[in-house]
Amino acid sequence: MHIAEDIIKKVEAQFKMDCALDPSGEAGKRGYLIGRRPKMPDQTFMTDTAYGWLMRERMEKAAAGIDYGIDSRARVYEGMDLFFRAILFCGKGYLMADEAIYDWCCREYGEQGPEPEWFCRFSNLRRLDDCLRSQRREIADTHIYFLPGMQETAVKPDFEVRWLEEGELPDWKEGRQFRHAICGSELMPDMLAVAAIIDGKVAAVAGASEDSPLMWQIGIDVLPEFAGRGLASSLVALLKQEILARGKIPFYGTAESHGLSRSVAINAGFFPAWAEVYVRRRQ
């Protein structure tokens, strides 16, 4: 199973936008493209949500007038700090660094250091974290992400299915216990969800958030008493197909060590695609 070429091209453009890179830029000899973070103030006393909106505004301003070939915007998440960002995809490393560590990143990844495929080795993450700590930041997390594969098969669930649109989700009381699926984020609004109904009860929910106008992220929650029935993979596959039908790119993320979650993605027709490193301000 492979990822469609048109999806790869659009996602590459999204990652260049995420890292404030020139859309026509090419990777250096080590496989990295390194962008400068647009100027933005520290978070200070702002809430994570307020700072997220500010970061998005600055990223959108930096991208104004630049043609990336996609209708989108940079992905910005609550709680993250865009002081540094790393996205490792298809043998390339898309990086964004604050001016304070930009030269260090160019030396470390433009001239030496690991190739992008090995960026998340602990030895490299330790060096990166040491650099970030000198600037009162630290690595917050690393995640792996999945994109839809080319081989699509019809999903025929053996349970009742209920679809919910964006306007229905905020007031859907039953959905409040499925927080991995329906996040309630202002920055990444919930756009669509599909629920499995068993014996009149909501047993599982897969939801999609608009992380950017192009890319919608899928989350899944299953009540413990309904685990092991294949509900997660079925719902994720249904939601993936509907998102594609709406002209968006669905993606699925999880922790490297979460084998069950990775299996859900693969069984739903997703393919391992990229890794991402997030940074936060030290407390």
DRENZAVO-705255 format. One line per 4 residues: for each residue x, y, z of N, C-alpha, C. Coordinates in Angstrom, 1 decimal, padded with zeros to 4 digits. Example, Ala and Ser with C-alpha at 12.3 -4.5 7.8 and 13.67 -1.06 7.14 Angstrom:
013.2/-005.7/007.8/012.3/-004.5/007.8/013.2/-003.3/007.8; 012.8/-002.2/007.1/013.7/-001.1/007.1/012.9/000.0/007.9
***
This chain:
000.8/-001.2/000.0/000.0/000.0/000.0/000.9/001.2/000.0; 000.6/002.2/-000.9/001.3/003.4/-001.0/000.4/004.6/-000.9; 001.0/005.8/-000.8/000.3/007.0/-000.7/000.2/007.7/-002.1; -000.9/008.2/-002.4/-001.1/008.8/-003.8/-000.2/010.0/-003.9
000.4/010.1/-005.1/001.3/011.2/-005.4/000.8/012.6/-005.2; -000.5/012.8/-005.6/-001.1/014.1/-005.4/-001.2/014.5/-003.9; -001.5/013.5/-003.1/-001.5/013.7/-001.6/-000.2/014.1/-001.1; 000.9/013.4/-001.6/002.2/013.6/-001.1/002.6/015.1/-001.5
002.3/015.5/-002.7/002.7/016.9/-003.1/001.9/017.9/-002.3; 000.7/017.7/-002.0/-000.1/018.7/-001.2/000.4/018.7/000.2; 000.8/017.6/000.8/001.2/017.5/002.2/002.6/018.2/002.2; 003.5/018.0/001.2/004.8/018.6/001.2/004.6/020.2/001.2
003.6/020.6/000.5/003.4/022.1/000.5/002.9/022.6/001.8; 002.0/021.7/002.5/001.5/022.1/003.8/002.7/022.2/004.8; 003.7/021.2/004.7/004.8/021.3/005.6/005.7/022.5/005.4; 005.8/022.9/004.2/006.6/024.1/003.9/005.9/025.3/004.5
004.6/025.3/004.4/003.8/026.4/005.0/004.0/026.3/006.5; 003.9/025.1/007.1/004.0/025.0/008.5/005.4/025.5/009.1; 006.4/025.4/008.2/007.8/025.8/008.7/008.2/027.1/008.1; 007.3/027.9/007.5/007.7/029.2/006.9/008.8/029.1/005.9
008.7/028.1/005.0/009.7/027.8/004.0/009.3/028.4/002.7; 010.3/028.7/001.8/010.0/029.0/000.5/009.4/027.9/-000.3; 008.2/028.0/-000.9/007.5/026.9/-001.6/008.4/026.3/-002.7; 009.3/027.0/-003.2/010.2/026.4/-004.3/011.5/026.0/-003.7
011.7/026.0/-002.4/013.0/025.6/-001.8/013.2/024.2/-001.9; 014.5/023.8/-002.0/015.0/022.4/-002.1/015.8/022.1/-000.9; 015.7/020.8/-000.6/016.5/020.3/000.6/018.0/020.4/000.3; 018.8/020.6/001.4/020.2/020.6/001.3/020.8/019.2/001.2
022.1/019.1/001.2/022.8/017.8/001.0/022.4/016.8/002.0; 022.0/017.2/003.2/021.7/016.3/004.3/020.2/016.0/004.3; 019.4/016.7/003.4/018.0/016.4/003.2/017.1/017.3/004.0; 017.6/018.5/004.5/016.8/019.4/005.3/016.5/020.7/004.6
015.3/021.2/004.9/014.9/022.6/004.5/014.7/023.3/005.9; 015.4/024.4/006.1/015.4/025.1/007.4/014.9/026.5/007.2; 013.7/026.8/007.8/013.1/028.1/007.7/013.3/028.9/009.0; 013.2/030.2/008.9/013.3/031.1/010.1/011.9/031.3/010.6
011.7/031.2/011.9/010.4/031.5/012.5/010.1/033.0/012.4; 008.9/033.3/011.9/008.5/034.7/011.9/008.5/035.3/013.3; 008.8/036.6/013.4/008.9/037.2/014.7/007.6/037.2/015.4; 007.6/036.8/016.7/006.4/036.7/017.5/006.8/036.8/019.0
006.0/037.4/019.8/006.4/037.6/021.2/006.3/036.3/022.0; 006.9/036.3/023.2/006.8/035.1/024.1/005.4/035.0/024.6; 005.0/033.9/025.1/003.7/033.7/025.6/003.4/034.5/026.8; 004.3/034.7/027.7/004.2/035.4/029.0/002.9/034.9/029.7
001.9/035.9/029.8/000.8/035.5/030.6/-000.4/035.1/029.8; -000.2/034.9/028.5/-001.3/034.5/027.6/-001.7/033.1/027.9; -003.0/032.7/027.7/-003.4/031.3/027.8/-002.9/030.6/026.5; -002.8/029.3/026.6/-002.4/028.5/025.4/-003.3/028.8/024.2
-004.6/028.9/024.4/-005.4/029.2/023.3/-005.1/030.6/022.7; -005.0/031.6/023.5/-004.7/033.0/023.1/-003.4/033.0/022.3; -002.4/032.3/022.9/-001.1/032.3/022.2/-001.1/031.5/020.9; -002.0/030.5/020.9/-002.1/029.8/019.6/-002.7/030.6/018.5
-003.7/031.4/018.9/-004.3/032.4/017.9/-003.2/033.4/017.4; -002.4/033.9/018.4/-001.4/034.8/018.0/-000.4/034.2/017.0; 000.1/033.0/017.4/001.0/032.3/016.5/000.5/032.0/015.1; -000.8/031.6/015.1/-001.4/031.4/013.8/-001.5/032.7/013.0
-001.8/033.8/013.6/-001.9/035.1/012.9/-000.5/035.5/012.4; 000.5/035.3/013.1/001.9/035.6/012.6/002.3/034.7/011.5; 002.0/033.4/011.6/002.3/032.5/010.5/001.5/032.9/009.2; 000.3/033.2/009.4/-000.5/033.6/008.2/000.0/034.9/007.6
000.4/035.8/008.4/001.0/037.1/007.9/002.3/036.8/007.1; 003.1/035.9/007.6/004.4/035.5/007.0/004.1/034.8/005.6; 003.0/034.1/005.5/002.7/033.4/004.3/001.9/034.2/003.3; 001.4/035.4/003.7/000.6/036.3/002.8/001.3/036.6/001.5
000.6/036.4/000.4/001.2/036.7/-000.9/002.1/035.6/-001.5; 002.4/034.6/-000.7/003.2/033.5/-001.2/002.3/032.3/-001.7; 002.6/031.9/-002.9/001.8/030.8/-003.5/002.4/029.4/-003.2; 001.7/028.7/-002.3/002.1/027.4/-001.9/001.4/026.3/-002.8
000.5/026.8/-003.6/-000.3/025.8/-004.5/-001.4/025.1/-003.8; -001.7/025.5/-002.5/-002.8/024.8/-001.8/-003.6/025.9/-001.1; -004.8/025.6/-000.8/-005.7/026.5/000.0/-005.6/026.0/001.4; -004.7/026.6/002.2/-004.5/026.1/003.6/-003.9/027.2/004.4
-003.4/026.8/005.6/-002.7/027.7/006.5/-001.8/026.8/007.4; -000.8/027.4/008.1/000.0/026.6/008.9/-000.7/026.0/010.1; -000.4/024.8/010.4/-001.0/024.1/011.5/-000.4/024.6/012.8; -001.2/025.1/013.7/-000.8/025.5/015.0/-001.6/024.9/016.1
-001.0/024.4/017.1/-001.7/023.7/018.2/-001.6/024.3/019.5; -002.6/024.2/020.3/-002.6/024.8/021.7/-001.5/024.1/022.5; -000.7/024.9/023.2/000.3/024.4/024.1/001.7/024.2/023.4; 001.7/024.4/022.1/003.0/024.3/021.4/003.7/025.6/021.4
005.0/025.6/021.2/005.8/026.8/021.0/006.5/026.7/019.7; 006.3/027.6/018.8/006.9/027.5/017.5/008.4/028.0/017.5; 009.0/028.1/018.6/010.4/028.4/018.7/011.2/027.4/017.8; 010.8/026.2/017.8/011.4/025.2/016.9/010.4/024.2/016.5
010.5/023.7/015.3/009.6/022.7/014.8/010.3/021.8/013.8; 010.0/020.5/013.9/010.6/019.5/012.9/009.6/018.6/012.4; 009.5/018.4/011.1/008.6/017.5/010.4/009.5/016.6/009.5; 009.4/015.3/009.7/010.3/014.4/008.9/009.4/013.6/008.0
009.5/013.8/006.7/008.6/013.2/005.7/009.3/012.8/004.4; 009.1/011.6/004.0/009.6/011.1/002.7/011.1/011.4/002.5; 011.9/011.2/003.5/013.3/011.4/003.4/013.8/012.8/003.5; 012.9/013.7/003.9/013.3/015.1/004.0/012.9/015.6/005.4
013.7/016.6/005.9/013.4/017.2/007.2/012.9/018.7/007.0; 011.7/019.0/007.4/011.2/020.4/007.3/011.4/021.0/008.7; 012.2/022.0/008.8/012.5/022.6/010.1/012.2/024.0/010.1; 011.8/024.5/011.3/011.6/026.0/011.5/012.3/026.3/012.8
013.1/027.3/012.8/013.9/027.7/014.0/013.8/029.2/014.3; 013.8/029.5/015.5/013.9/030.9/015.9/015.3/031.4/015.6; 015.4/032.7/015.4/016.7/033.3/015.0/017.8/033.0/016.0; 017.4/032.8/017.3/018.4/032.5/018.3/019.1/031.1/018.1
018.5/030.2/017.4/019.1/028.9/017.2/019.2/028.5/015.7; 018.8/029.5/014.9/018.8/029.2/013.4/020.2/028.8/012.9; 021.2/029.5/013.3/022.6/029.2/012.8/023.0/027.8/013.3; 022.7/027.5/014.6/023.0/026.2/015.2/022.3/025.1/014.4
021.0/025.3/014.0/020.3/024.3/013.2/020.9/024.1/011.8; 021.4/025.2/011.2/022.0/025.1/009.9/023.3/024.3/010.0; 024.1/024.5/011.0/025.3/023.8/011.2/025.0/022.3/011.5; 024.1/022.1/012.4/023.8/020.8/013.0/023.1/019.9/011.9
022.2/020.4/011.1/021.5/019.6/010.2/021.8/019.9/008.7; 022.4/021.1/008.5/022.7/021.4/007.1/024.0/020.8/006.7; 024.9/020.7/007.6/026.3/020.3/007.3/026.7/018.9/007.9; 026.0/018.5/008.9/026.4/017.3/009.6/025.1/016.7/010.3
025.3/015.9/011.3/024.1/015.4/012.0/023.5/014.3/011.3; 022.3/013.8/011.8/021.6/012.6/011.3/020.9/013.0/010.0; 020.7/012.0/009.2/019.8/012.2/008.0/018.3/012.2/008.6; 017.4/012.8/007.9/016.0/013.0/008.4/015.4/011.7/008.9
015.7/010.5/008.3/015.1/009.3/008.8/015.5/008.9/010.2; 016.7/009.5/010.6/017.2/009.1/012.0/017.1/010.3/012.9; 016.3/011.3/012.6/016.2/012.5/013.4/015.8/012.2/014.8; 014.8/011.3/015.0/014.3/011.0/016.3/015.1/010.0/017.1
016.3/009.7/016.7/017.1/008.9/017.5/017.4/009.7/018.8; 017.5/009.0/019.9/017.6/009.7/021.2/018.9/010.5/021.3; 020.0/010.1/020.6/021.2/010.9/020.7/021.0/012.2/020.1; 020.2/012.3/019.0/020.0/013.6/018.3/019.0/014.4/019.1
017.9/013.8/019.6/017.0/014.5/020.4/017.6/015.1/021.7; 018.6/014.4/022.3/019.2/014.9/023.4/020.0/016.1/023.1; 020.7/016.1/022.0/021.5/017.3/021.6/020.5/018.5/021.3; 019.5/018.2/020.6/018.5/019.3/020.3/017.9/019.8/021.6
017.5/018.9/022.5/016.9/019.4/023.8/017.9/020.2/024.6; 019.2/019.9/024.6/020.2/020.7/025.3/020.3/022.1/024.7; 020.2/022.2/023.3/020.2/023.5/022.7/018.9/024.3/023.1; 017.8/023.6/023.1/016.6/024.3/023.4/016.5/024.7/024.9
017.1/023.9/025.7/017.1/024.3/027.2/017.9/025.5/027.4; 018.9/025.8/026.6/019.7/027.0/026.8/018.9/028.2/026.4; 017.7/028.0/025.8/016.8/029.1/025.4/015.5/029.0/026.2; 015.5/028.2/027.3/014.3/028.1/028.1/013.2/027.4/027.4
013.5/026.4/026.5/012.6/025.6/025.9/013.0/024.1/026.0; 012.1/023.2/025.6/012.4/021.8/025.7/011.5/021.0/024.8; 011.9/019.8/024.4/011.1/019.0/023.6/009.9/018.6/024.4; 008.7/018.8/023.8/007.5/018.5/024.5/007.0/017.1/024.1
007.2/016.7/022.9/006.7/015.4/022.4/007.1/015.1/021.0; 007.1/013.8/020.7/007.3/013.4/019.3/006.1/012.5/018.9; 005.6/012.6/017.7/004.5/011.8/017.3/004.8/011.2/015.9; 004.1/010.1/015.6/004.1/009.6/014.2/002.7/009.8/013.6
002.7/010.0/012.3/001.4/010.3/011.7/001.2/009.4/010.4; 000.0/009.2/010.1/-000.4/008.3/009.0/-001.2/009.1/008.0; -001.1/008.7/006.7/-001.9/009.2/005.6/-002.6/008.1/004.9; -003.7/008.4/004.2/-004.4/007.3/003.6/-003.6/006.6/002.5
-003.7/005.3/002.4/-003.1/004.6/001.4/-004.0/004.6/000.1; -003.4/004.1/-001.0/-004.1/004.2/-002.3/-005.2/003.1/-002.4; -005.0/002.0/-001.7/-005.9/000.9/-001.8/-007.1/001.1/-000.9; -008.3/001.3/-001.6/-009.5/001.6/-000.8/-010.5/000.4/-000.9
-011.0/000.0/000.2/-012.0/-001.1/000.1/-013.3/-000.6/000.8; -014.4/-001.0/000.4/-015.7/-000.6/001.0/-015.8/-001.0/002.4; -016.3/-000.2/003.3/-016.4/-000.5/004.7/-017.9/-000.8/004.9; -018.2/-002.0/005.4/-019.6/-002.4/005.6/-019.8/-002.7/007.1
-020.0/-001.7/007.9/-020.1/-001.9/009.4/-021.3/-002.8/009.7; -021.2/-003.6/010.7/-022.3/-004.5/011.2/-023.0/-003.9/012.4; -022.9/-002.6/012.5/-023.6/-001.9/013.6/-024.2/-000.6/013.1; -025.1/000.0/013.8/-025.7/001.2/013.4/-024.7/002.4/013.5
-024.8/003.2/012.5/-023.9/004.4/012.3/-024.7/005.7/012.4; -024.1/006.6/013.1/-024.7/008.0/013.1/-023.7/009.0/012.8; -024.0/009.9/011.8/-023.1/010.9/011.4/-023.5/012.2/012.1; -022.5/013.0/012.5/-022.8/014.3/013.1/-021.9/015.4/012.4
-022.5/016.5/012.0/-021.8/017.6/011.4/-021.3/018.6/012.4; -020.5/019.5/011.9/-019.9/020.6/012.7/-020.8/021.3/013.7; -022.0/021.7/013.2/-022.9/022.4/014.0/-023.6/021.6/015.0; -023.6/020.3/014.9/-024.3/019.4/015.9/-023.4/019.0/017.0
-022.1/019.1/016.8/-021.1/018.5/017.8/-021.0/019.3/019.1; -021.1/020.6/019.2/-020.9/021.3/020.4/-022.0/021.0/021.5; -023.2/020.7/021.0/-024.3/020.4/021.9/-024.7/019.0/022.0; -023.8/018.1/021.5/-024.1/016.7/021.6/-023.5/016.1/022.9
-024.4/016.0/023.9/-024.0/015.6/025.2/-023.4/014.3/025.3; -023.8/013.3/024.5/-023.2/012.0/024.6/-021.8/012.0/024.1; -021.4/013.0/023.3/-020.1/013.0/022.8/-019.0/013.5/023.7; -019.4/014.0/024.9/-018.5/014.7/025.8/-017.5/013.7/026.5
-017.9/012.4/026.5/-017.0/011.4/027.1/-016.0/010.8/026.1; -016.1/011.3/024.8/-015.2/010.8/023.8/-014.2/012.0/023.4; -013.3/012.3/024.3/-012.5/013.5/024.1/-011.4/013.4/023.2; -011.0/012.1/022.8/-010.0/012.0/021.8/-010.6/012.2/020.4
-011.9/012.0/020.3/-012.6/012.1/019.0/-013.1/013.5/018.8; -013.7/014.0/019.9/-014.3/015.4/019.9/-013.6/016.2/020.9; -012.7/017.0/020.4/-011.7/017.7/021.3/-012.3/019.0/021.9; -013.1/019.7/021.1/-013.6/021.0/021.6/-012.6/022.1/021.5
-011.7/022.0/020.7/-010.6/023.1/020.6/-011.1/024.2/019.7; -010.8/025.4/020.1/-011.1/026.6/019.3/-010.2/026.7/018.1; -008.9/026.4/018.3/-007.9/026.5/017.2/-008.2/025.4/016.1; -008.5/024.2/016.6/-008.7/023.1/015.6/-010.2/022.6/015.8
-011.1/023.3/015.2/-012.5/023.0/015.4/-012.9/021.6/015.0; -013.8/021.0/015.7/-014.4/019.7/015.3/-015.3/019.9/014.1; -015.1/019.1/013.0/-015.8/019.3/011.8/-016.8/018.2/011.5; -016.5/017.0/011.9/-017.3/015.9/011.5/-017.1/014.7/012.5
-018.1/013.9/012.7/-017.9/012.7/013.6/-018.8/011.6/013.1; -018.4/010.4/013.4/-019.2/009.2/013.1/-019.2/008.3/014.3; -020.4/007.9/014.8/-020.6/007.1/016.0/-021.1/005.7/015.7; -020.6/004.8/016.5/-021.2/003.4/016.4/-022.2/003.3/017.5
-023.4/002.9/017.2/-024.5/002.7/018.1/-024.8/001.2/018.3; -024.7/000.8/019.5/-024.9/-000.7/019.8/-025.9/-000.8/020.9; -027.0/-001.4/020.6/-028.1/-001.6/021.6/-028.6/-000.2/022.1; -028.6/000.7/021.2/-029.1/002.1/021.6/-028.1/002.9/022.3
-026.9/002.5/022.5/-025.9/003.2/023.2/-024.7/003.6/022.3; -024.2/004.8/022.5/-023.0/005.2/021.7/-021.8/004.5/022.3; -021.3/003.6/021.5/-020.2/002.7/021.9/-018.8/003.3/021.5; -018.7/004.0/020.4/-017.5/004.5/020.0/-017.7/005.7/019.0
-016.7/006.6/019.0/-016.8/007.8/018.1/-015.5/008.0/017.5; -015.5/008.3/016.2/-014.4/008.8/015.5/-014.7/010.3/015.0; -013.8/011.2/015.3/-014.0/012.6/015.0/-012.9/013.2/014.2; -013.2/014.2/013.4/-012.2/014.9/012.6/-012.1/016.4/013.0
-010.9/016.9/013.3/-010.7/018.3/013.5/-010.0/019.0/012.4; -010.3/020.2/012.1/-009.7/021.0/011.1/-008.4/021.6/011.6; -007.3/020.8/011.4/-006.0/021.3/011.8/-005.5/022.3/010.8; -005.9/022.2/009.6/-005.7/023.3/008.6/-006.9/023.1/007.6
-007.1/024.1/006.7/-008.2/023.9/005.8/-008.0/022.7/004.8; -006.7/022.3/004.7/-006.4/021.1/003.8/-006.5/019.8/004.6; -006.0/019.8/005.8/-005.7/018.5/006.5/-006.6/018.4/007.8; -007.4/017.4/007.8/-008.2/017.1/009.0/-007.7/015.9/009.7
-007.5/016.0/011.0/-007.0/015.0/011.8/-008.1/014.1/012.5; -007.9/012.8/012.4/-008.9/011.9/013.0/-008.5/011.4/014.4; -009.4/011.4/015.3/-009.2/010.8/016.6/-010.3/009.8/016.9; -010.1/008.9/017.7/-011.0/007.8/018.0/-011.1/007.5/019.5
-012.3/007.2/019.9/-012.5/006.7/021.3/-013.5/005.6/021.3; -013.2/004.6/022.1/-014.1/003.4/022.2/-014.4/003.2/023.7; -015.6/003.0/024.1/-015.9/002.7/025.5/-015.3/001.4/025.9; -014.7/001.2/027.1/-014.0/000.0/027.5/-014.8/-001.3/027.3
-016.1/-001.2/027.5/-017.0/-002.5/027.4/-017.2/-002.9/026.0; -016.8/-002.0/025.0/-017.0/-002.4/023.6/-015.7/-002.6/022.9; -014.6/-002.6/023.6/-013.3/-002.8/023.0/-013.1/-004.2/022.4; -012.3/-004.3/021.4/-012.0/-005.6/020.8/-013.0/-006.0/019.8
-013.9/-005.2/019.4/-014.9/-005.6/018.4/-014.6/-005.0/017.0; -013.5/-004.3/016.8/-013.1/-003.7/015.5/-013.8/-002.4/015.3; -014.5/-001.8/016.3/-015.2/-000.6/016.1/-014.3/000.5/015.7; -013.1/000.6/016.3/-012.2/001.7/016.0/-011.8/001.8/014.6
-011.3/000.7/014.1/-010.8/000.6/012.7/-011.9/000.9/011.7; -013.1/000.4/012.0/-014.3/000.6/011.1/-014.7/002.0/011.0; -014.8/002.7/012.2/-015.2/004.1/012.2/-014.1/005.0/011.6; -012.8/004.7/011.9/-011.8/005.5/011.3/-011.8/005.4/009.8
-012.0/004.2/009.3/-012.0/004.0/007.8/-013.2/004.7/007.2; -014.4/004.7/007.9/-015.6/005.4/007.3/-015.3/006.9/007.3; -014.7/007.4/008.4/-014.5/008.8/008.4/-013.4/009.2/007.4; -012.4/008.4/007.3/-011.3/008.7/006.3/-011.9/008.9/004.9
-012.8/007.9/004.5/-013.4/007.9/003.2/-014.3/009.2/003.0; -015.0/009.6/004.0/-015.9/010.7/003.9/-015.1/012.0/003.8; -014.0/012.1/004.5/-013.1/013.3/004.5/-012.5/013.4/003.1; -012.0/012.3/002.5/-011.5/012.3/001.1/-012.6/012.8/000.2
-013.8/012.3/000.3/-014.9/012.7/-000.6/-015.2/014.2/-000.5; -014.9/014.8/000.6/-015.1/016.2/000.8/-013.9/017.1/000.3; -012.9/016.4/-000.3/-011.8/017.1/-000.9/-010.7/017.5/000.1; -010.7/016.9/001.3/-009.7/017.2/002.3/-008.8/016.0/002.5
-007.7/016.2/003.2/-006.7/015.1/003.4/-006.8/014.6/004.9; -007.3/013.4/005.1/-007.4/012.9/006.5/-006.0/012.4/006.9; -005.7/012.6/008.2/-004.5/012.0/008.8/-004.8/011.6/010.2; -003.9/010.7/010.7/-004.1/010.0/012.0/-002.8/010.1/012.7
-002.7/010.5/014.0/-001.5/010.6/014.7/-001.6/009.8/016.0; -000.4/009.3/016.4/-000.3/008.6/017.7/001.1/008.6/018.2; 001.3/008.1/019.4/002.6/008.0/020.0/003.3/006.8/019.4; 004.7/006.9/019.3/005.4/005.8/018.8/005.2/004.5/019.5
005.0/004.5/020.8/004.9/003.3/021.6/003.5/002.7/021.7; 002.5/003.4/021.0/001.1/003.0/021.1/000.8/002.0/020.0; 001.2/000.7/020.2/001.0/-000.3/019.2/-000.5/-000.5/018.8; -001.4/-000.4/019.8/-002.8/-000.6/019.5/-003.3/000.5/018.6
-003.0/001.7/018.8/-003.4/002.8/018.0/-002.8/002.7/016.6; -001.6/002.3/016.5/-001.0/002.2/015.2/-001.7/001.1/014.4; -002.1/000.0/015.1/-002.8/-001.0/014.4/-004.2/-000.6/013.9; -004.8/000.3/014.7/-006.1/000.9/014.2/-005.9/001.6/012.9
-004.9/002.4/012.8/-004.6/003.2/011.6/-004.4/002.3/010.4; -003.5/001.3/010.6/-003.2/000.5/009.5/-004.4/-000.3/009.0; -005.2/-000.9/010.0/-006.4/-001.6/009.6/-007.4/-000.8/009.0; -007.4/000.5/009.2/-008.3/001.4/008.6/-007.9/001.9/007.2
-006.7/001.4/006.7/-006.2/001.8/005.4/-005.3/003.0/005.4; -004.7/003.3/006.5/-003.7/004.4/006.6/-002.3/003.8/006.5; -001.3/004.6/006.1/000.0/004.2/005.8/001.0/005.1/006.6; 002.0/004.6/007.3/002.9/005.4/008.1/003.5/006.5/007.2
003.5/007.7/007.6/003.9/008.8/006.7/005.0/009.7/007.2; 004.8/010.3/008.4/005.8/011.3/008.9/005.9/011.3/010.4; 006.9/011.9/010.9/007.1/012.1/012.3/007.3/013.6/012.6; 006.9/014.0/013.8/006.9/015.4/014.1/007.4/015.6/015.5
008.2/016.7/015.7/008.8/017.0/017.0/008.2/018.3/017.5; 007.6/018.4/018.7/007.0/019.6/019.2/007.8/020.1/020.4; 007.8/021.4/020.5/008.6/022.1/021.6/007.6/022.9/022.4; 008.0/023.1/023.7/007.2/023.9/024.6/008.2/024.8/025.4
007.7/025.8/026.0/008.5/026.7/026.9/008.6/025.9/028.2; 009.8/026.0/028.8/010.1/025.4/030.1/009.3/026.2/031.2; 008.8/025.4/032.1/008.1/026.0/033.2/009.1/026.5/034.3
***
